[in-house]
Amino acid sequence: MNWENKSFYELSNDELYDILKLRVDVFVVEQNCPYPEIDDFDREARHFFYQKDGQILAYCRMIPPGVKFKEASIGRVITHPSERRTGIGSLMLQEAMDFIDENWENCDVKIEAQAHLQAFYSQCGFETISDEFLEDGIPHVEMLYSI
């Protein structure tokens, strides 16, 4: 499995389009949550994804420490509907954590996870550090992976 790891400016037009389409299809349309999906963090982030036959099947973005939080951050974690429950999400998260560990040394990772996904992130080593809060009408929690 070959993972792509690119800065915003290294993405091809087609890759950027496919990433944004998948994010909007799931986070805005499927979850019925109108919100500003494209934000000011994409240009600062590393975009980490797997594609097969020209289709993005798994994606997340890694934000360096000091940009969104004092810690590094992983967000927009998504798998294509056809790939859910195959283990690709866990694999992607581990690969992303390995990148952060190797490139942003001694750096904790903070995420804002949808509350119903706490068990998934807990299995990956994250601990819940906040009460539930609403983000764009969806319950979330802050979680931390400590190095």
Accessible surface in RSA format (square Angstrom, percent):
REM  Atomic radii and reference values for relative SASA: ProtOr
REM  Chains: A
REM  Algorithm: Lee & Richards
REM  Probe-radius: 1.40
REM  Slices: 20
REM RES _ NUM      All-atoms   Total-Side   Main-Chain    Non-polar    All polar
REM                ABS   REL    ABS   REL    ABS   REL    ABS   REL    ABS   REL
RES MET A   1   128.02  66.3  52.65  34.8  75.37 179.5  62.01  52.7  66.01  87.5
RES ASN A   2   128.12  88.4 118.43 114.5   9.69  23.3  29.48  71.0  98.63  95.3
RES TRP A   3    45.48  18.3  15.86   7.7  29.62  69.6  13.98   7.5  31.50  51.1
RES GLU A   4    55.57  31.9  53.80  40.7   1.77   4.2   3.61   7.0  51.96  42.4
RES ASN A   5    41.88  28.9  23.42  22.6  18.46  44.4  16.78  40.4  25.10  24.3
RES LYS A   6    45.80  22.3  45.80  28.1   0.00   0.0  22.53  20.3  23.27  24.8
RES SER A   7    28.24  23.9  28.24  37.7   0.00   0.0  23.19  49.4   5.04   7.1
RES PHE A   8    41.40  20.7  37.00  22.9   4.40  11.5  37.00  22.4   4.40  12.6
RES TYR A   9   164.23  76.7 131.90  75.0  32.33  84.1 114.95  86.4  49.28  60.8
RES GLU A  10   101.55  58.3  79.27  60.0  22.29  53.1  39.38  76.2  62.17  50.8
RES LEU A  11    18.53  10.3   0.46   0.3  18.07  45.4   0.46   0.3  18.07  48.6
RES SER A  12    53.40  45.1  42.80  57.1  10.60  24.4  49.52 105.5   3.88   5.4
RES ASN A  13   134.15  92.5 123.41 119.3  10.73  25.8  31.91  76.8 102.24  98.8
RES ASP A  14   108.50  76.0 106.73 106.2   1.78   4.2  25.10  59.1  83.40  83.2
RES GLU A  15    18.29  10.5  17.66  13.4   0.63   1.5   8.02  15.5  10.27   8.4
RES LEU A  16    45.13  25.1  45.13  32.3   0.00   0.0  45.13  31.7   0.00   0.0
RES TYR A  17   138.57  64.7 133.27  75.8   5.30  13.8 100.70  75.7  37.87  46.7
RES ASP A  18    40.75  28.5  36.99  36.8   3.76   8.9   8.20  19.3  32.55  32.5
RES ILE A  19     1.01   0.6   0.70   0.5   0.30   0.7   0.78   0.6   0.23   0.6
RES LEU A  20    35.61  19.8  35.32  25.3   0.29   0.7  35.61  25.0   0.00   0.0
RES LYS A  21   102.37  49.9  94.66  58.1   7.70  18.3  72.37  65.1  30.00  32.0
RES LEU A  22    11.62   6.5   9.80   7.0   1.82   4.6  11.29   7.9   0.32   0.9
RES ARG A  23     0.80   0.3   0.80   0.4   0.00   0.0   0.19   0.3   0.61   0.4
RES VAL A  24    51.67  34.0  51.67  46.8   0.00   0.0  51.67  44.9   0.00   0.0
RES ASP A  25    56.77  39.8  52.43  52.2   4.34  10.3  18.57  43.7  38.20  38.1
RES VAL A  26     7.20   4.7   7.20   6.5   0.00   0.0   7.20   6.3   0.00   0.0
RES PHE A  27    23.98  12.0  23.65  14.6   0.33   0.9  23.65  14.3   0.33   1.0
RES VAL A  28    33.23  21.9  30.54  27.7   2.69   6.5  30.54  26.5   2.69   7.3
RES VAL A  29   102.55  67.5  86.02  77.9  16.53  39.8  91.10  79.2  11.45  31.0
RES GLU A  30    93.02  53.4  59.89  45.3  33.12  78.9  42.40  82.0  50.61  41.3
RES GLN A  31    60.66  33.9  38.27  28.0  22.38  53.3  25.10  53.4  35.56  27.0
RES ASN A  32   129.81  89.5 112.05 108.3  17.76  42.8  25.68  61.8 104.13 100.6
RES CYS A  33     7.59   5.7   5.63   6.3   1.96   4.6   3.94  10.0   3.65   3.9
RES PRO A  34   119.48  87.1  97.06  88.5  22.42  81.5  99.22  81.9  20.27 126.0
RES TYR A  35    46.20  21.6  23.65  13.5  22.55  58.7  27.01  20.3  19.20  23.7
RES PRO A  36   105.18  76.7  89.71  81.8  15.47  56.2 102.02  84.2   3.16  19.7
RES GLU A  37     7.27   4.2   4.19   3.2   3.08   7.3   4.19   8.1   3.08   2.5
RES ILE A  38   109.42  62.3  91.48  68.1  17.95  43.3  91.48  65.9  17.95  48.7
RES ASP A  39    41.67  29.2  25.94  25.8  15.73  37.2  27.16  63.9  14.51  14.5
RES ASP A  40   124.86  87.5 110.01 109.5  14.85  35.1  32.59  76.7  92.28  92.0
RES PHE A  41    53.12  26.6  53.12  32.9   0.00   0.0  53.12  32.2   0.00   0.0
RES ASP A  42     6.70   4.7   6.70   6.7   0.00   0.0   6.40  15.1   0.30   0.3
RES ARG A  43   151.69  63.7 138.93  70.8  12.76  30.4  33.81  46.2 117.88  71.4
RES GLU A  44    98.32  56.4  82.43  62.4  15.89  37.8  14.05  27.2  84.26  68.8
RES ALA A  45     2.01   1.8   0.00   0.0   2.01   4.6   0.01   0.0   2.00   5.3
RES ARG A  46    59.45  25.0  59.45  30.3   0.00   0.0  18.41  25.2  41.03  24.9
RES HIS A  47     1.49   0.8   1.49   1.0   0.00   0.0   1.44   1.5   0.04   0.0
RES PHE A  48     9.73   4.9   9.73   6.0   0.00   0.0   9.73   5.9   0.00   0.0
RES PHE A  49     0.00   0.0   0.00   0.0   0.00   0.0   0.00   0.0   0.00   0.0
RES TYR A  50    31.15  14.5  31.15  17.7   0.00   0.0  10.21   7.7  20.93  25.8
RES GLN A  51    53.95  30.2  38.58  28.2  15.37  36.6  14.83  31.6  39.11  29.7
RES LYS A  52   119.36  58.2 111.31  68.3   8.05  19.2  59.24  53.3  60.12  64.0
RES ASP A  53   141.66  99.2  94.82  94.4  46.84 110.7  45.31 106.6  96.35  96.1
RES GLY A  54    56.69  69.9   0.00   N/A  56.69  69.9  32.80  90.0  23.89  53.5
RES GLN A  55    86.55  48.4  83.96  61.4   2.59   6.2  25.04  53.3  61.51  46.7
RES ILE A  56     4.42   2.5   1.60   1.2   2.83   6.8   1.60   1.1   2.83   7.7
RES LEU A  57    13.71   7.6  13.71   9.8   0.00   0.0  13.71   9.6   0.00   0.0
RES ALA A  58     0.00   0.0   0.00   0.0   0.00   0.0   0.00   0.0   0.00   0.0
RES TYR A  59     0.42   0.2   0.42   0.2   0.00   0.0   0.42   0.3   0.00   0.0
RES CYS A  60     0.00   0.0   0.00   0.0   0.00   0.0   0.00   0.0   0.00   0.0
RES ARG A  61     1.22   0.5   1.22   0.6   0.00   0.0   0.00   0.0   1.22   0.7
RES MET A  62     0.00   0.0   0.00   0.0   0.00   0.0   0.00   0.0   0.00   0.0
RES ILE A  63     1.60   0.9   1.58   1.2   0.02   0.1   1.58   1.1   0.02   0.1
RES PRO A  64    31.58  23.0  31.36  28.6   0.23   0.8  31.36  25.9   0.23   1.4
RES PRO A  65    53.61  39.1  36.87  33.6  16.74  60.9  37.21  30.7  16.40 101.9
RES GLY A  66    63.36  78.1   0.00   N/A  63.36  78.1  30.10  82.6  33.26  74.5
RES VAL A  67    55.06  36.2  26.93  24.4  28.13  67.8  31.07  27.0  23.98  65.1
RES LYS A  68    68.54  33.4  41.57  25.5  26.97  64.2  18.30  16.5  50.24  53.5
RES PHE A  69    34.22  17.1  24.44  15.1   9.78  25.5  34.05  20.6   0.17   0.5
RES LYS A  70   173.30  84.5 147.74  90.7  25.56  60.9  94.92  85.4  78.38  83.5
RES GLU A  71    23.18  13.3  19.98  15.1   3.20   7.6   7.79  15.1  15.38  12.6
RES ALA A  72     0.00   0.0   0.00   0.0   0.00   0.0   0.00   0.0   0.00   0.0
RES SER A  73     3.31   2.8   3.30   4.4   0.01   0.0   0.23   0.5   3.08   4.3
RES ILE A  74     4.14   2.4   0.12   0.1   4.02   9.7   0.12   0.1   4.02  10.9
RES GLY A  75    20.03  24.7   0.00   N/A  20.03  24.7  20.03  55.0   0.00   0.0
RES ARG A  76    44.78  18.8  34.63  17.7  10.14  24.1   5.82   8.0  38.95  23.6
RES VAL A  77    33.17  21.8  14.48  13.1  18.69  45.0  14.48  12.6  18.69  50.7
RES ILE A  78     7.43   4.2   1.84   1.4   5.59  13.5   7.43   5.3   0.00   0.0
RES THR A  79    21.87  15.6  17.97  18.2   3.90   9.3   9.00  12.1  12.87  19.5
RES HIS A  80    38.27  20.9  38.27  26.6   0.00   0.0  24.53  25.3  13.74  16.0
RES PRO A  81    67.61  49.3  51.01  46.5  16.60  60.4  51.41  42.4  16.20 100.7
RES SER A  82    75.89  64.1  40.97  54.7  34.91  80.4  49.52 105.5  26.37  36.9
RES GLU A  83    41.57  23.9  41.37  31.3   0.20   0.5   0.00   0.0  41.57  33.9
RES ARG A  84    91.51  38.4  75.67  38.6  15.85  37.7  45.62  62.3  45.89  27.8
RES ARG A  85   243.75 102.3 191.30  97.5  52.44 124.9  78.96 107.9 164.78  99.9
RES THR A  86    84.55  60.1  45.07  45.7  39.47  94.1  53.03  71.2  31.52  47.6
RES GLY A  87    44.53  54.9   0.00   N/A  44.53  54.9  34.34  94.2  10.20  22.8
RES ILE A  88    10.18   5.8   6.73   5.0   3.45   8.3   9.43   6.8   0.75   2.0
RES GLY A  89    11.82  14.6   0.00   N/A  11.82  14.6   8.57  23.5   3.25   7.3
RES SER A  90    50.84  43.0  46.46  62.0   4.38  10.1  28.10  59.8  22.74  31.9
RES LEU A  91    74.85  41.7  69.89  50.0   4.96  12.5  74.21  52.1   0.64   1.7
RES MET A  92     0.00   0.0   0.00   0.0   0.00   0.0   0.00   0.0   0.00   0.0
RES LEU A  93     0.51   0.3   0.51   0.4   0.00   0.0   0.51   0.4   0.00   0.0
RES GLN A  94    98.09  54.9  95.67  69.9   2.42   5.8  41.15  87.6  56.95  43.2
RES GLU A  95    65.78  37.8  62.37  47.2   3.41   8.1   0.36   0.7  65.43  53.4
RES ALA A  96     0.00   0.0   0.00   0.0   0.00   0.0   0.00   0.0   0.00   0.0
RES MET A  97    13.49   7.0  10.90   7.2   2.59   6.2  11.22   9.5   2.28   3.0
RES ASP A  98    58.70  41.1  57.46  57.2   1.25   2.9  14.11  33.2  44.59  44.5
RES PHE A  99    39.79  19.9  36.30  22.5   3.49   9.1  39.05  23.7   0.74   2.1
RES ILE A 100     1.20   0.7   1.20   0.9   0.00   0.0   1.20   0.9   0.00   0.0
RES ASP A 101    75.42  52.8  68.75  68.4   6.68  15.8  13.01  30.6  62.42  62.2
RES GLU A 102   127.84  73.4 102.22  77.3  25.63  61.0  41.48  80.2  86.36  70.5
RES ASN A 103    79.71  55.0  51.56  49.8  28.14  67.8  10.30  24.8  69.41  67.1
RES TRP A 104    45.51  18.3  37.58  18.2   7.93  18.6  26.12  13.9  19.39  31.5
RES GLU A 105   130.92  75.2 108.95  82.4  21.97  52.3  31.54  61.0  99.38  81.1
RES ASN A 106   131.07  90.4 102.59  99.1  28.47  68.6  26.74  64.4 104.32 100.8
RES CYS A 107    12.61   9.5   7.18   8.0   5.43  12.8   8.12  20.6   4.50   4.8
RES ASP A 108    47.13  33.0  42.55  42.3   4.58  10.8   3.43   8.1  43.69  43.6
RES VAL A 109     0.26   0.2   0.26   0.2   0.00   0.0   0.26   0.2   0.00   0.0
RES LYS A 110    34.00  16.6  34.00  20.9   0.00   0.0   0.87   0.8  33.13  35.3
RES ILE A 111     4.68   2.7   4.53   3.4   0.15   0.4   4.68   3.4   0.00   0.0
RES GLU A 112    58.59  33.6  33.72  25.5  24.86  59.2   5.63  10.9  52.96  43.2
RES ALA A 113     3.45   3.2   0.00   0.0   3.45   7.8   3.45   4.9   0.00   0.0
RES GLN A 114    23.03  12.9  21.16  15.5   1.88   4.5   6.76  14.4  16.28  12.3
RES ALA A 115    13.07  12.0   7.41  11.4   5.65  12.9   7.62  10.7   5.45  14.4
RES HIS A 116   139.43  76.2 102.88  71.5  36.55  93.5  84.66  87.2  54.77  63.7
RES LEU A 117    64.76  36.1  63.89  45.7   0.88   2.2  64.76  45.5   0.00   0.0
RES GLN A 118    51.66  28.9  51.37  37.5   0.28   0.7  15.08  32.1  36.57  27.7
RES ALA A 119    69.05  63.5  60.45  93.3   8.60  19.6  66.14  93.1   2.91   7.7
RES PHE A 120    53.28  26.7  47.92  29.7   5.36  13.9  50.80  30.8   2.48   7.1
RES TYR A 121    13.20   6.2  13.20   7.5   0.00   0.0   1.07   0.8  12.13  14.9
RES SER A 122    56.16  47.5  41.27  55.1  14.89  34.3  27.10  57.7  29.07  40.7
RES GLN A 123   154.21  86.2 112.52  82.2  41.69  99.3  45.06  95.9 109.15  82.8
RES CYS A 124    33.65  25.5  14.92  16.6  18.74  44.0  15.28  38.7  18.38  19.8
RES GLY A 125    39.92  49.2   0.00   N/A  39.92  49.2  27.18  74.6  12.75  28.5
RES PHE A 126     4.14   2.1   0.00   0.0   4.14  10.8   0.00   0.0   4.14  11.8
RES GLU A 127   125.99  72.3 122.60  92.8   3.38   8.1  39.12  75.7  86.87  70.9
RES THR A 128    58.99  42.0  31.64  32.1  27.36  65.2  26.84  36.1  32.15  48.6
RES ILE A 129    83.32  47.4  46.98  35.0  36.34  87.6  56.29  40.5  27.03  73.4
RES SER A 130    36.23  30.6  16.81  22.4  19.42  44.7  27.52  58.6   8.70  12.2
RES ASP A 131   128.40  89.9 115.31 114.8  13.08  30.9  35.79  84.2  92.61  92.4
RES GLU A 132   108.20  62.1  82.36  62.3  25.84  61.5  29.97  58.0  78.23  63.9
RES PHE A 133    64.92  32.5  55.14  34.2   9.78  25.4  64.92  39.4   0.00   0.0
RES LEU A 134   125.56  69.9  99.06  70.9  26.50  66.6  99.06  69.6  26.50  71.3
RES GLU A 135    71.79  41.2  69.47  52.6   2.32   5.5  13.92  26.9  57.86  47.2
RES ASP A 136    70.79  49.6  38.18  38.0  32.61  77.1  18.95  44.6  51.84  51.7
RES GLY A 137    60.37  74.4   0.00   N/A  60.37  74.4  29.45  80.8  30.92  69.3
RES ILE A 138    34.76  19.8  34.52  25.7   0.24   0.6  34.76  25.0   0.00   0.0
RES PRO A 139    58.89  42.9  57.87  52.8   1.02   3.7  58.00  47.9   0.89   5.5
RES HIS A 140    18.93  10.3  18.93  13.2   0.00   0.0   4.46   4.6  14.47  16.8
RES VAL A 141     3.02   2.0   3.02   2.7   0.00   0.0   3.02   2.6   0.00   0.0
RES GLU A 142    40.18  23.1  40.18  30.4   0.00   0.0   2.49   4.8  37.69  30.8
RES MET A 143     0.00   0.0   0.00   0.0   0.00   0.0   0.00   0.0   0.00   0.0
RES LEU A 144    34.90  19.4  32.76  23.4   2.14   5.4  32.76  23.0   2.14   5.8
RES TYR A 145    64.70  30.2  64.70  36.8   0.00   0.0  17.17  12.9  47.53  58.6
RES SER A 146    75.45  63.8  51.02  68.1  24.43  56.3  34.58  73.6  40.87  57.3
RES ILE A 147    98.05  55.8  40.48  30.2  57.57 138.8  63.41  45.7  34.63  94.0
END  Absolute sums over single chains surface
CHAIN  1 A     8083.5       6297.9       1785.5       3984.2       4099.2
END  Absolute sums over all chains
TOTAL          8083.5       6297.9       1785.5       3984.2       4099.2
